[in-house]
Amino acid sequence: MASSHKNFQSILTFGEKTYRFFDIVKFSQQTKKNLDRLPYSIRVLLEGCLRNAGKKGFSEEHARAIIEWESAPGSIRTAVPFLPARVLMQDFTGVPVLNDLAALRAAVQQDGKDPHAVNPRIPSNLVIDHSLQVSAYGCPEARSINEQLEFKQNFERYQFLKWSQAEYDNLQVLPPGLGICHQVNLELLGQVAFTKKMPDGERIIYPDSVLGTDSHTTMINGLGIIGWGVGGIEALAAMLEYPSEFSIPDVIGVRLTGSLPDYATSTDLTLTLTAKLRKLGMVGKFVEIYGESAASLPVETRAMIANMSPESGATMTYFPVDSQTITYLERTGRSLEHTKLVKEYFRAQRLFREGVDEQIEYSQTFSFDMGEVEPVLAGPKRPQDIFAFSNAENVFNASLMAKKGLSGFGVSESEKSAQANVKLDDEEYIISHGTVLIAAITSCTNTSDPSVMITAALIAKKAAEKGLLCKPWVKTSFAPGSRVVDAYLEKAGLLSGLNTLGFNIVGYGCTTCIGNSGPIKPALSEALLESKLITVSILSGNRNFEGRIHPDIQANFLASPPLVVAYAFACGNGLAILLFFGGMGFYHFRILGEEKACLAAYGKPYQDYFNTVRRYF
């Protein structure tokens, strides 16, 4: 059956330019289906199938199957193709993809054909961010030393990547030292509305979408862009314009209510919501966030929640495009013309969320009251195992003695009081079970949100002013997800406190969260090998599986950046930070003579956020 999808095209006139687009509103009218009942994420899938209906693997029937989507949970639905607007890679998983592309060229050449005909057919970006290791730390030279080591250790890989960028069309390689692929995607690469100039000069416009070779590609869902992580084979197929296929999923609607308390952070919100979604069972499903409270969340917080979709089990956690999206695009240096075009196009397609959408049908809905969120930690072995910060000491002690497994370490009664003597810089110290050895502000999950970064910096500043220092056995590090982070912290006068406490910038990339934490002091490693102590890392990451963070450290806890800083200087052996903060909410910091919540002080730096973002890329 011949496709009639071209009958559903419309023209968007914007200034002196015109754009052709495939009109899902017109399609719904002609098929006599109610578009407004569909979740926004399903509408975006509909547009993709309608637009590509003339290509191999697509048909208009796929678009009809989507617009007839049944919301009932577990419904048997048609498998549909999906082809993203672009592909995103990081270097660990991206190098094999480009190696396969080179092999394909070699095969074409051996067949007597032109190898230069083999190129990515859709825009593809590779961000070098997974090769940085925290070898040097706690000193002003840390970043320089680590980056020099990175280039030395990865010289051949980087030669290959540089060759690839020069050799292939439609491929951009972003060099080391810029940031983590997901934060760079959010701040720079994500377009929300993708425009393309055809060979005949005609312009088309369609929603931005992405497949990435990293599971946390879902972070871009916070900007209203659909996308998720895939394997290298699927990524290479997409680059060559072959669609992937999946059954139209259930869509779970999460209605946010209330507002976040002053003593809780966006990290606490993210960890708590992720744990709840995980418990409800989200595997193979889309999650879509809605409600008046969702409308008030800035994109930075949305992106943090969306980033942890793999930990909740969801394919993606989607925040529809709305006024917050437009504000973020403006704040991050996108052109005024582009931001206006995004708004016009998404409104024309009924993809722009305005007000309350009572007609939308979800497979399942539940409410989440942000007002009930409290400071939390997650661990010691899994990101979904959250507990109240005020109960940290009890949770750790219980896990210490519990049967060895998903949450226990199997320490016997006779071993629970074990200690080890360690000599560091000619001083003798005693460490025991629960001693914090790594405190890392790391991961795109948290460093993309200025609220937690500025709060952490304020805490460090106050601690430094009071003469407090980090414990000598704690390896501290600060690896921002992009250069923008230290730019606004420096402009706000907040880097000095972090530097004083040893949280000097160690580089820009994915470090401790993926196990690139680097070595701890040899004396500590030797003591742990002999004593079998269960020691601790505190990190602002998204994963904390046993053995992932550091081979010598078994208990790993996810926490907000402010709490990472607090543990680095306030704790001794065990999670003794509770002695300082108790249940009063640690942002009030009476120990520092600070009664006013730190969050109240972060308004002005935030106004300067990203004013000069483009020059860093």
Residue pairs with C-beta under 8 A, 6 or more apart in sequence:
1 59
1 60
1 61
3 53
3 54
3 59
3 60
4 60
5 22
5 50
5 51
5 53
5 54
5 60
5 63
6 54
7 30
8 22
8 23
8 24
8 26
8 27
8 30
8 50
9 20
9 21
9 22
9 23
10 20
10 21
10 22
10 23
10 26
10 348
11 18
11 19
11 20
11 21
12 18
12 19
12 20
12 21
12 205
12 344
12 345
12 348
13 19
14 340
14 341
14 344
15 337
17 203
18 203
19 195
19 203
19 204
19 205
19 341
19 345
20 202
20 203
20 204
20 205
21 51
21 204
21 205
21 206
21 345
21 348
21 349
22 47
22 50
22 51
22 206
23 348
23 349
24 35
24 43
24 46
24 47
24 50
24 67
24 349
24 350
25 35
25 348
25 349
25 350
27 46
27 50
27 63
27 67
28 34
28 35
28 67
31 64
31 67
33 67
33 68
34 359
35 43
35 67
35 350
36 350
36 357
36 359
36 360
37 71
37 359
37 360
37 361
38 46
38 67
38 69
38 360
38 361
39 251
39 253
39 286
39 288
39 318
39 360
39 361
39 362
40 288
40 318
40 320
40 321
40 351
40 353
40 360
41 226
41 251
41 286
41 288
41 316
41 318
41 320
42 66
42 69
42 248
42 251
42 286
43 349
43 350
43 351
44 207
44 209
44 226
44 351
45 66
45 80
45 82
45 226
45 248
46 63
46 66
46 67
47 206
47 207
47 349
47 351
48 82
48 83
48 206
48 207
48 209
49 58
49 62
49 63
49 66
49 80
49 81
50 60
50 63
51 206
52 58
52 81
52 83
52 243
53 59
53 60
53 62
53 63
55 83
55 241
55 243
57 81
57 83
57 242
57 243
57 245
58 81
58 83
58 243
62 78
62 80
62 81
65 77
65 78
65 80
65 248
66 80
66 248
69 77
69 248
70 77
71 251
71 361
71 362
71 363
72 363
73 250
73 363
73 364
74 250
75 250
75 363
77 247
77 248
77 249
78 247
78 248
79 245
79 246
79 247
79 248
80 245
80 246
80 247
80 248
81 243
81 244
81 245
82 209
82 243
82 244
82 245
82 246
83 122
83 238
83 241
83 242
83 243
83 244
84 122
84 209
84 210
84 211
84 227
84 238
85 122
85 123
85 191
85 194
85 206
85 207
85 208
85 209
85 210
86 122
86 123
86 124
86 125
86 189
86 194
86 208
86 209
86 210
87 120
87 122
87 123
87 124
87 125
87 210
87 211
87 212
87 213
87 235
87 238
87 239
88 124
88 125
88 126
88 127
88 181
88 185
88 189
88 210
88 211
88 212
88 213
88 214
88 217
88 227
89 97
89 124
89 125
89 126
89 127
89 181
89 212
89 213
89 214
89 235
90 126
90 127
90 128
90 129
90 130
90 181
90 212
90 213
90 214
90 510
91 126
91 127
91 128
91 129
91 130
91 131
91 157
91 161
92 130
92 131
93 213
93 214
93 232
93 235
94 126
94 213
95 157
95 160
95 161
96 232
97 213
97 232
97 235
97 236
97 239
98 126
98 160
98 161
98 164
98 168
98 171
99 160
100 232
100 236
101 118
101 120
101 164
101 168
101 236
101 239
102 164
104 118
105 115
105 116
105 118
106 115
108 114
108 115
108 117
108 118
109 115
119 168
119 169
119 170
119 171
120 168
120 169
120 170
120 171
120 239
120 240
121 170
121 239
121 240
121 241
122 170
122 238
122 239
122 241
123 170
123 172
124 170
124 171
124 172
124 239
125 171
125 172
125 173
125 174
125 181
125 185
125 189
126 161
126 164
126 171
126 172
126 173
126 174
127 174
127 178
127 179
127 180
127 181
127 184
127 185
128 158
128 161
128 173
128 174
128 175
128 176
128 509
129 176
129 178
129 179
129 180
129 181
129 184
129 508
129 509
129 510
130 509
130 510
130 514
130 516
131 150
131 153
131 154
131 157
131 176
131 509
131 516
132 146
132 147
132 150
132 176
132 479
132 506
132 507
132 508
132 509
132 510
132 511
132 516
133 146
133 149
133 150
133 153
133 511
133 516
133 517
133 518
134 142
134 146
134 440
134 475
134 477
134 479
134 506
134 507
134 511
134 512
134 516
134 517
134 518
135 145
135 146
135 149
135 518
135 519
136 142
136 145
136 146
136 506
137 475
137 476
137 477
137 502
137 504
137 506
137 518
138 475
138 476
138 502
138 504
139 504
140 499
140 504
142 477
142 504
142 505
142 506
142 507
143 504
143 505
143 506
143 507
146 506
146 507
147 176
147 177
147 507
150 176
150 507
151 158
151 176
158 176
161 173
162 173
164 171
164 173
165 171
165 172
165 173
170 239
174 184
174 617
176 508
176 509
177 483
177 507
177 508
177 509
178 184
178 482
178 483
178 508
178 616
178 617
179 187
179 444
179 480
179 481
179 482
179 483
179 484
179 508
179 509
180 443
180 444
180 447
180 481
180 482
180 508
180 509
180 510
181 212
181 214
181 444
182 212
182 214
182 216
182 217
182 219
182 220
182 307
182 444
182 448
182 481
183 219
183 444
183 447
183 448
183 481
183 482
184 481
184 482
184 617
185 210
185 212
185 217
185 219
185 220
186 219
186 220
186 222
186 223
186 299
186 303
186 444
186 448
187 332
187 448
187 482
187 484
187 610
187 613
188 332
188 613
188 617
190 208
190 210
190 220
190 223
190 225
191 208
191 338
192 207
192 208
192 223
192 224
192 225
192 321
192 325
192 329
192 342
192 346
193 205
193 206
193 207
193 208
193 338
193 341
193 342
193 345
193 346
194 205
194 206
194 207
194 208
194 209
195 203
195 204
195 205
195 341
196 203
196 204
196 205
196 206
197 203
198 204
205 341
205 345
207 225
207 226
207 346
207 349
207 351
208 225
209 225
209 226
209 227
210 217
210 220
210 225
210 226
210 227
211 217
211 227
211 228
211 229
211 230
211 234
211 235
211 238
211 244
212 227
212 228
212 229
212 230
212 235
213 229
213 230
213 231
213 232
213 235
214 229
215 229
215 310
216 229
216 307
216 308
216 309
216 310
216 444
216 445
216 542
217 227
217 228
217 229
218 227
218 228
218 229
218 306
218 307
218 309
218 310
218 314
218 315
218 316
218 317
219 303
219 304
219 306
219 307
219 444
219 445
219 448
220 227
220 303
220 306
221 227
221 302
221 303
221 306
221 309
221 316
221 317
221 318
221 319
222 299
222 300
222 301
222 302
222 303
222 304
222 305
222 306
222 307
222 319
223 299
223 302
223 303
223 319
223 325
223 328
224 318
224 319
224 320
224 321
224 322
224 325
224 346
226 316
226 318
227 316
228 309
228 315
228 316
229 310
230 238
230 244
234 244
237 243
237 244
238 244
249 284
249 285
249 286
249 315
250 284
250 285
250 286
250 363
250 364
251 285
251 286
251 287
251 288
251 362
251 363
252 277
252 280
252 282
252 285
252 286
252 287
252 288
252 314
252 362
252 363
252 364
252 365
252 366
253 288
253 290
253 360
253 362
253 363
253 364
253 365
253 366
254 273
254 277
254 287
254 288
254 289
254 290
254 291
254 365
254 366
254 367
254 368
255 290
255 291
255 294
255 365
255 366
255 367
255 368
256 289
256 290
256 291
256 292
256 293
256 294
256 297
256 367
256 368
256 370
257 291
257 292
257 293
257 367
257 368
257 369
257 370
257 371
258 293
258 369
258 370
258 371
258 372
259 293
259 296
259 370
259 371
260 266
260 268
260 269
260 370
260 371
260 373
261 371
261 373
261 374
262 585
262 587
262 597
262 599
262 600
263 374
263 375
263 585
263 586
263 587
263 588
263 597
264 373
264 374
264 375
265 375
265 451
265 452
265 455
265 560
265 562
266 300
266 301
266 304
266 449
266 451
266 452
266 560
267 304
267 445
267 446
267 449
267 452
267 540
267 559
267 560
267 561
268 373
268 374
268 375
268 376
268 560
269 301
269 304
269 305
269 370
269 373
270 301
270 304
270 305
270 307
270 308
270 445
271 308
271 376
271 377
271 378
271 383
271 386
271 558
272 373
272 376
272 386
273 305
273 312
273 368
274 305
274 308
274 311
274 312
274 383
274 384
275 378
275 384
275 385
275 386
276 368
277 287
277 312
277 313
277 314
277 317
278 311
278 312
278 313
278 384
279 384
280 366
281 313
282 312
282 313
282 314
283 313
283 314
284 315
285 313
285 314
285 315
285 363
286 314
286 315
286 316
286 318
287 309
287 312
287 314
287 316
287 317
287 318
288 317
288 318
288 319
288 320
288 362
289 302
289 305
289 317
289 318
289 319
290 320
290 353
290 357
290 360
291 356
291 367
292 356
293 370
294 319
295 322
295 323
295 324
295 353
296 324
297 319
297 324
298 324
298 327
298 328
299 319
299 324
299 325
299 327
299 328
300 328
300 448
300 449
300 450
300 451
301 449
301 451
302 319
302 324
303 448
303 449
304 445
304 446
304 448
304 449
305 317
305 319
306 316
306 317
306 318
306 319
307 444
307 445
307 448
307 542
308 317
308 383
308 445
308 542
309 315
309 316
309 317
310 542
311 383
311 384
311 542
311 543
312 384
319 325
320 351
320 352
320 353
321 342
321 346
321 351
321 352
321 353
322 352
322 353
322 354
323 354
325 342
326 339
326 342
326 343
329 338
329 339
329 342
330 336
330 339
331 609
331 610
332 610
332 613
333 610
333 611
333 612
333 613
333 614
343 352
346 352
374 388
374 389
374 390
375 388
375 389
375 390
375 560
375 563
375 585
375 586
376 386
376 387
376 388
376 389
377 386
377 387
377 389
377 392
377 395
377 557
377 558
377 559
377 563
378 384
378 385
378 386
378 387
378 544
378 557
378 558
378 559
379 385
379 544
379 555
379 556
379 557
379 558
380 396
380 399
380 407
380 409
380 536
380 544
380 546
380 554
380 555
380 556
380 557
381 406
381 407
381 544
381 545
381 546
381 555
381 556
382 406
382 407
382 544
382 545
383 542
383 543
383 544
383 558
385 407
387 395
389 563
389 581
389 586
390 578
390 582
390 583
392 557
392 575
392 577
392 578
393 574
393 575
393 576
393 578
396 434
396 536
396 555
396 574
396 575
397 434
399 407
399 408
399 409
399 555
400 408
400 409
400 411
400 416
400 433
400 434
400 534
401 408
401 409
401 411
401 413
401 416
402 408
402 409
402 410
403 410
404 410
409 534
409 554
409 555
411 433
411 534
415 532
416 433
417 432
418 432
418 433
418 531
418 532
418 533
419 430
419 431
419 432
419 531
419 533
420 430
420 431
420 432
420 527
420 528
420 530
420 531
420 533
421 428
421 429
421 430
421 527
422 428
422 429
422 430
422 431
422 473
422 523
422 524
422 527
423 429
423 523
424 472
424 473
424 521
424 523
424 524
425 472
427 472
429 472
429 473
430 573
431 437
431 473
431 524
431 527
431 533
431 535
431 573
432 533
432 573
432 574
433 533
433 534
433 535
433 574
434 534
434 535
434 536
434 555
434 573
434 574
434 575
435 473
435 533
435 535
435 536
435 572
435 573
435 574
436 471
436 474
436 535
436 536
436 537
436 538
436 567
436 568
436 571
436 575
437 473
437 474
437 475
437 520
437 524
437 535
437 536
437 537
437 550
437 552
437 553
438 474
438 475
438 477
438 512
438 517
438 520
438 536
438 537
438 538
438 539
438 549
438 550
438 553
439 470
439 474
439 475
439 476
439 477
439 537
439 538
439 539
439 564
439 565
439 567
439 568
440 475
440 476
440 477
440 478
440 479
440 511
440 512
440 513
440 517
440 537
440 538
440 539
440 540
440 541
440 564
441 447
441 453
441 456
441 477
441 478
441 479
441 503
441 539
441 540
441 561
441 564
441 565
442 477
442 478
442 479
442 510
442 511
442 512
442 513
442 539
442 540
442 541
443 481
443 510
443 512
443 513
443 539
443 540
443 541
443 542
444 481
444 510
445 513
445 540
445 541
445 542
446 452
446 453
446 540
446 541
446 560
446 561
447 453
447 479
447 480
447 481
447 482
447 485
447 540
447 561
448 481
448 482
450 485
450 488
450 602
450 605
450 606
450 609
451 599
451 602
451 606
452 540
452 560
452 561
452 562
453 480
453 485
453 489
453 561
454 488
454 489
454 492
454 494
454 601
454 602
454 605
454 606
455 560
455 561
455 562
455 587
455 598
455 599
455 602
456 498
456 560
456 561
456 562
456 564
456 565
457 489
457 492
457 494
457 495
457 497
457 498
458 494
458 497
458 598
458 601
458 602
459 497
459 562
459 565
459 566
459 587
459 589
459 592
459 598
460 494
460 497
460 498
460 500
460 501
460 503
460 565
461 494
461 496
461 497
461 498
462 497
462 589
462 592
462 594
463 497
463 501
463 565
463 569
463 592
464 496
464 497
464 500
464 501
465 497
465 592
466 592
466 593
468 501
468 569
468 570
469 500
469 501
469 502
469 569
470 476
470 501
470 502
470 568
470 569
471 568
471 569
471 571
471 572
473 521
473 524
474 502
474 568
475 517
475 518
475 520
475 521
476 501
476 502
476 503
476 504
476 568
477 503
477 504
477 506
477 511
477 512
477 517
478 498
478 503
478 504
478 505
478 506
479 505
479 506
479 507
479 508
479 509
479 510
479 511
479 512
480 486
480 505
480 508
481 508
482 508
482 616
483 508
483 616
484 609
484 610
484 613
484 616
486 495
486 505
487 612
487 616
488 605
488 606
488 608
488 609
488 610
489 495
489 498
489 605
491 605
491 608
492 604
492 605
492 608
494 605
498 504
498 565
501 565
501 568
501 569
502 568
503 565
503 568
509 516
510 516
511 517
511 518
512 537
512 539
512 541
512 549
513 539
513 541
513 542
513 543
513 549
514 543
514 548
515 548
515 549
515 550
517 537
517 549
517 550
519 525
520 550
520 552
520 553
524 552
525 552
527 533
528 535
528 552
528 553
529 552
534 554
534 555
535 552
535 553
535 554
535 555
536 553
536 555
536 556
536 557
536 575
537 544
537 549
537 550
537 553
537 555
537 556
537 557
538 557
538 559
538 563
538 564
538 567
538 568
539 549
539 556
539 557
539 558
539 559
539 564
540 558
540 559
540 560
540 561
540 564
541 558
542 558
543 558
544 556
544 557
544 558
545 556
546 554
546 556
547 554
548 556
549 556
559 567
562 586
562 587
562 598
563 586
566 577
566 580
566 581
566 586
567 575
567 577
570 576
570 577
570 580
570 581
570 591
571 577
577 586
580 586
580 591
581 589
581 591
584 590
585 597
587 597
587 598
587 599
588 594
588 595
588 596
588 597
589 598
